[in-house]
Structures are given as C-alpha cells and as structure tokens.
Amino acid sequence: MKFVIAPDKFKGSLTGAEFCTIVEKAVSERFPRSEIVKVPLADGGDGTIQVAEQYLGGEIVGCTVSDPLFRPMECNYLFSGKKETAFIEMAEASGHRLLGAHELNCMLTTTLGTGELVADAIQKGAKHIFLGIGGSATNDGGMGMAQALGYTFLDKDGKVLSPIGKNLAKVVAIVPPKKSLSGISVKVACDVDNPFYGENGAAKVYAKQKGASASEIEELDDGLRHFASIVRSQMGIDLQKIPGAGAAGGLGGGAVAFLNAELLSGIDLVKEMAAFEAKIKDADWIITGEGKLDDQTLSGKTIGGVIASAQKQHIPVAAFCGAVALSENEAKKMGLTHVSEVSKGIADLNVAMAMAGENLYRAVEEFLNALET
C-alpha cells in the first residue's frame, strides 16, 4: 500500500514534520512493506517559510530594506540559487507587526520594502518568486513594491510621488522600469477575493485595522479607484475584475499589474512547491491533519487543499485533527473518508496539546487496525 502523509501543523503542539514522523511510525509498524511519502504542508500563514524551505532548499538570506515607514531594517527571505527561486513574506518588510499602535497609519505606509526584497532576489538570480502577502500595514496599491522594481509614479506636475496610500489619488502617469522584468515568474499566496476598491475592497474592509479614520478610508478608496483607472488606461489591466486584487492593501492587484503575478491560495502555492499532485499519484490513502476541522476548512485551509487534489485522483483521505467541529456526515460531504478527533475527551487544552503526539499515534493506530479487518 502507498500512504501519503500530508498535514499542516497543530499550532502550539506539533509541527507538520513531527506529525509526519509519528504517523510514519504507526504505518510502518502496521504495514511494514508499505510505501510512505511525507509531504508536510501549510496554508500560507505562520510556518509556511519553514515548509517552503524543505521543498525549495536554499538558505535564509538577509538584506537591508525599508520598513512600512521608510526606515532601514534588516530583513530575511528564503533563496535557492540552485532552483533560481525565492520565497518572500511581505510581513517581514511591510507587516502590521513591525509598527507600534501609535505608528499605524496606512495613509503613510509603503510596500517599498517588499519590493526591495523582490529586487534583491532577482539581483541574486531568482527567476521564480513565491510571495506571501498576509499581515500588511499598507494600502498603497503596490506602488511601493513597484517603485523598488524601477517603476516611477508622477503627479500632474511631473513630480515623482512617494509610494504611499495618500498619494494614490495623485498619480497621473506610470513610467515603466528601464530594465524589463520579463522572464520572472511570480506567484502570490492570496486567500481573499476582495476587489481592489468599493464596499468590499482593500480600504473599506481592511484600512481601519491599519490605522485609518473613517474619512481616510473614503480617501483611500477613492485613491484606489483612481489608481485603478490609471493602470487600466496606461497598462490595459482592469484591477477591479481580478479577485483578490484588494488583498494586502491592493498589493494583490499591484503584483498582477507590475509583476505579471498569478494569485493563488496559500495551500495551492505550497502544493505547487511540494509537487503534491505528482507525489500522491497511485496512493491508497492520504493521511492529513491540522489543529481544527470546521466549516472553514474548505476555505483555503490545508485539509481543503488536500481534499481537492485527492478527489481528482480518487484517493480516500483520513484526517486527524486536534478538535473536530463537524458531524460525521458533514465531514463525509466535505470529502473525508475517515475523521478522528485526537484530543477527544480531554477537557484541558494544555493537557491536550502536551499529549498531542501520543494521542495522534493512538488514533492512527486504531484507524490502521480497522483497515486490516
């Protein structure tokens, strides 16, 4: 038999790699001649860079970039010279967590640092860039990122604009970089479908948590609308028609316009890095898991991505989760053949987390015993 072990982490208790090791032990003891393929996954959130490192190889490299308020800071990303590939998390350079509460103001913040990371990776030889865009402090439509890559944004007097949210409405001309960015493949982890502007757009949904007042939110939304009209007239790209363009203060759309990027869900991006579809071929079972199984699991979570791939190849999926908030029938409708709540009956969360490995092993052992009968 062939078993593919493809979990996310159990946050605070088990990493994906630890899950794989525990399940591998149970499977090899029960089915010693089985083929076991370990493919730890992530959904683009915390811990994704560690998973990416496993598949891309390479090393963590550093460079000096601009933080959201243009101050110099040291920043890291994953780079593989052998594969000409980089994995960059925008939160490292342009993240909400980099600013104090009193500094949050997305009228004045920029994605320049994210672009500087991309530019550094390209200078080092990267031809393939994976970009995670969660946790931003910005609403600049990707202007900052684009400026770092050689684009210039001009106002009505021909003056160069600083790439911040406040200046979106002032852009009248976009000057492309002197050096072409063709030949660079960029894929962006984007798990929201917000449009660039409007009631569900970048500013009206997310700007408040980035420090914008009610009047500033309206100003930012008008700015994004104006900026999109300039991009449409000069570049022929309608950002408003791209689901996810409003992600990260419009960086989703900016990445499409200025980097010709493709927007993917985080789990799809990680599956591509891992060559997941090829690795599950001819599998008899996929064993997956994450901290919680609930009605949000199909919305960009790891198990949802595993199910989607498994169904294409008609492979049954067994899920082992810390907590399960679905009925057996709901789980089956979701596409799961077997579900186990490994912490069932343990009321104390700390105890459940401490015993996660032991309980996972026991639950998998019970599942495998049932397969034999």
N, C-alpha and C positions, 0 to 999 in steps of 0.2 A: 504494500500500500504506500501511497505517497501522501504525506501530510505537509501542508504549508502553514507555518505559524506566523501570523501577521497582525500583531497587536499595536495599539497605542500604549502609552504609559498609564499606570494607575497613579495619578498625581499624588505625590507625597509618600508613596509606599513602594511602588515597583516601576522601574524603567521598562521600556519596551524590550530591551536586551535581556533584562532579568526575567521577564515574563517568558521570553523565548527559551531561555535556559531551563526553567522549571518545567515547561511543557515538553521540551525535548527529552528531558529525563524520564518523565512519565510515559511518553510514547515509546521511547527506545526500550524501556523495561517491559512494556506490554507487547510491543510489536518490534522485536529486535532486528528484523530484516527489512523494516520499512525505510523508505526514503524520507528524510526530513529536511525541509527547506525553511530557513529562518529569515523572515523579512520584516523586521520592526518598522513601523510606520509612524506618521504624525500628521496632524491636520493643518499645519501652517502656524500653529500657536507656539507656546513655550516648548522648548526642547527640540524644535524642528531642526535647528542647526546641527545638533548632535547626530540626529538621524541622517541628515544630508551628508555629514562628514563620512559616515560609513559607506555611502554609495559613490560619492564623488572623490573620496580620498583627499589628497592635498593637505593643506595646513591652514591654520588660522593666521592671517597676516594683519598687520596694522598700518594705519596711516593717519595723518593729521587732517581733519576736516572741520567744517563749520557746524556748530550745533544749531538748534532752531532759531537762536537769536544772533547768529553770525559769529559767535565766539569760537576760537580754535579749541579743539578737543581731540584726544586720541580715540580711534575707533577701530574695530576689528570686523573682518569678514572671512569667509571660507574661500580659499582659492586652490584650484588644482591645475598646475601648469601642464601636466601630462594630458589632462582631458580638456584643457583650454576652457575651463568652466569656473564660475564663481557663484556662491550663494550669499546673498546680501539681505540683511534685515533692516528695513528703513528705520525701525525703532531705535537702532543703535546710534544713528546720527540725527534723526528728526523726530524722536519719540517724545510722547507726553511725559514719560517718566524722567526725562532729562531736565525738566523745569520745575521750579518751586511753584506752589499755588499762586503766589503773587506775580509770577512771571508769565503765566498762561495768558496769551492774547493772540489768537490766530489771525488778527489783522496784521500782525507784525512778524510772524514766524515764517520760516522758509524751509523748503526741501533741498536747499543747496547742498547740504552735507551728504544727503543720499546720492545726489548726482555726482559728488566728488568721489564717493566710494565706487560708483559705477565707472567713472572715468579712470580711476586708479586700476580697477580690474582690467579694463580694456587696454590700458597702457602696459599692463603686465602680460597681455596676450590672450585675455579671455575672449572667446568667440560665442560662448553660451552663458547667459546670465539668468539665474533664478532669483527673483526679488520678492521678499515678503513685505507686505505693506500695512500690517496691523499696528495699532497703538500710536498713531501720529499725533503731533501737536500742531499740525499745519492745515491751512486752507488756501493754498496758493495755486491750485490747479496744475501743479507740476512745473511751474515757472522756474523755481529754484533748481530743481533737478536738471531741467533743460539748459539753464544758463551754464551750469557746470560742464555741460557737454558741448558748449560752443554756440548755443542759441542766444540771440540778443532780442530784447523786447523794448520797443521805442514808444514814446508818447507822441502827442500831436506836434510837439516842437522838435521831434527827432532826438530827444534826450533818452539815454539809457535808463530804464526803470529798475529799481531794486525789486527782486523777485519775492514779493510778499503779498498776502491776501488783499491788503488795502489798495494795491496798485493794479489789480486785475481789470478794473473798470477803465484804467487809463491807457491800456495797450491799444495802439492803432496799427502797429506793424511788427511782424515777426521776421527777424533776419536769421536765416539758417546758418549752421556752422560751416566753416570753410572746409573742414575735413569731414567727408561723408561717414555716416555711421552704418552704411550698408554692410552686410556680411556679419552683423552682430545679431544673434538670436536672443530675445528677451522674453521670459515667461514670468508672469506675475501671479502670486498667490492672492486671490481675491475672493472672499467668501460672502460678499454682499452684492446686491444687484441695484443699489441706488443709482439713479441717473445723476448727471453732472450738476444740474440745478433744479429748482422747483420745490414743491412741497416735500418730496421725498429725496431731495438732492443733498449734496455734501454739506452745505451750510445750514440748512433748516433742520437737518437731522442730527448733525454732529458738532456744529460750531459752538453751541452753548457749553458743552463739556470741555471745550478748548479755550474758554475764557471770553467768548463773545457775548456782548449785551444784545438785547432784542433789536435795537436799531442797527447794530453792527452785523447781526445775522442777515437782516434785509440788505444791507450794503454789500455783504459778501455774496449773497445770492445774485444780486444784480450784477456784481462783478463777474461771477462765473458765467452768467448768461451772456454778458458782453464778450468775455474772453472766448467763449464757445463760438460766437458769431465770427470773430476774427479768425479763429482756427478753421472754421468752415469755409470762409471766403478765400483765405490765402493758402490753405493746405488741402481743401476738399474733403475734410473729415468732419462728420457730424457727431460730435461727442455725446450729444443728448440721446442718440439712438444706441449707445453702447451700454448694455447692462453692466453695472459695476464701475462706470466712469466716475461716479461720485465717491468712490472709496478713498480713504486717507486724504480727505480734503481736496478731492479732484485729481490726486496723483494717479489713480487708475486710468482716467482719461488721458492725463498728460503722458503717461507711459505709452499708451497706444499712439498718440499723436507724434510724440518726439522720439520714441524709440521703436516704433512699429511693433510694440509688445503684444503678446497674446495673454488675455486674462483667463486664469484657470482657478478652480477651487484649490485650497491648500492641499487637500488629500490627493487630488488629481496630479498636482505638481510633484508631490512626494512619490506617488506611484510611478510617475514617469521617470524620476531619478532612479528609482529602485528597479526599473524594468519589470514591474509587477506582473503585467499581463503575460509575459513570456515565462516567468518563474512559476506561475500557477498552472501552466499547461499540464494536462493529464493528472492533476491532483485528485485524490479520492475525497479529501477533506481539507477545508481551510479552517484553522482554529484562530480566532481573533478575540479581542477584548479591549476594554477601556474602563475608566472609573465608573461610569454610569451609562446605563441603557435606558433611554426615554424617548418621548415623541419628537425630540430634536435630533435624534441620531442620524436620520437621513438627510439632514440639512447641513452638509459639509463636514460631518464628523467622520472619523476614521472607519468605524464599522460600516457606515453607509457607503463609503467608497469601496470597501472590501466586498460588500454585497453586490454592488453594481458590476464589478469585474467578475465575480463568481457566477452571477446569473448568465453572463454572456457565454460562459463555458460550461454551464450546467453543473457546477460544483457545489455540494452542500456546505453550509457554513455553521460552525459551532461557536457561540460567543460566551465568554466567561468574564463577567463584569463584577465590580465591587458591589454595585447596587443595581437593581432592575426595577424600573417603574412602569413596566408594561405587562399585560397579561400574556399568557402563553399564546393565545390566539392572535393578539396584536403583534407579537414577535414573529410568528409564522407569516402573517400578512406582510411583514416588513421584508421577509426573505430569509429568515433564520430557521434552520432545521433543529437546532438544539440551543438552549439558553440555560446558563447556570448563574445564580447569584452567589458568589463565593463567600460573601460575608453574611449570608442569611442566618438569622437567629442571634447575631451579635449586636447588641444594642449600643455598646460603647464604641464610638467611631475610632478612638485612639487604639483600642484593642483590635478592632477590625483591620486597621491599617498596619499595625505591628505584625499581625498574623496573616497578612495578605498572601505571602508566598506559600506558607503551609496550607492555607485553605484553597488556594488555586491548585496546588498539586493534588489535593484530595478530590476536588471537583473534577479535574481532568481524568484522574484515575477511575472515578465512578463512570464517567462518560465512556472511556475506553473499554471498561469491563462490559458495559451494555452493548458495545459494538461486537464483542466476541460472541455474545449469546445469540 
